[in-house]
């Protein structure tokens, strides 16, 4: 992952409401920031913030 993508993901994570961030496990946070594909559990928690293309 390039530095630009890392920065965008970090900014996106920081912009999440605190209750959503607190609901993420350490593993889910790491996946949010670095994974190419997110697991269903993470997608479910972030559903209202994800736009479908």
URJO-V992468 format. One record per backbone hydrogen bond with DSSP energy under -1.0 kcal/mol. CO is the residue of the C=O (numbers start at 1). NH is the residue of the N-H. E is the energy in kcal/mol with one decimal. If there is no record, write none. Layout:
((CO,NH,E) (CO,NH,E))
This chain:
((2,6,-2.2) (3,7,-2.3) (4,8,-2.3) (5,9,-2.5) (6,10,-2.3) (7,11,-2.5) (8,12,-2.3) (9,13,-2.6) (10,14,-2.5) (11,15,-1.4) (13,16,-1.4) (17,21,-2.2) (18,22,-2.6) (25,29,-2.5) (26,30,-2.1) (27,31,-2.3) (28,32,-2.8) (29,33,-2.1) (30,34,-1.8) (31,35,-2.1) (39,43,-2.2) (40,44,-2.5) (41,45,-1.6) (42,46,-1.7) (46,49,-2.4) (47,50,-1.1))
